[in-house]
């Protein structure tokens, strides 16, 4: 096979055969780490191990993880710090203590740790973004109201792919007029 036909990841593929990238979003990673029984602990370990493998191998296939949480440290159990280490880009808004800032940036940039703890409480939307090169930037995230988020979701709901394998995981919705209808009425966004 000629070198020109070898691809290390999807971005090396020609546009006409490149698959659409997929972003897997996990909100509140601590919820995955909670368990009350040995059986739940085994399930939790399988989930965290699968996420670590996905983080390690998924990028080349165009699968990206966005893992969110208030705290992302070893107190969440085994495998969490290994998962955190695989996440090359990190963002932290204002933190209350140096320990929280260290969870986000301690292994990639001591300067980013200091910057994160210096964000004033009254300055909403300011965050620190760091990456595995040790670089970091102060960024400003735009405010999105809950109404704006709902309106955007409704506007693009028709683009949601039907994946039959995920059907058992969808919450049961009572008395919706149709499976593809909006979840709420679109209303004007207000500040």
Buried (B, 14 or more C-beta within 10 A) or exposed (E): EEEEEEEEEBEEBEEEEBEEEEEEEBEEBBEBBEBEEEEEBEEBBEBBBEBBEBBEEBBEEBBBBEBEBEBBBEEBBEBBBBBBBBBEEBBBBBBEEEEBBBBBBBBBBEBBBBBBBEBEEEEEEBBBBBBBEEEBEEEEEEEEEEBBEBBEBBEEEEEEEEEEEEEEEEEEEEEEEEEEEBEEEEEEBEE
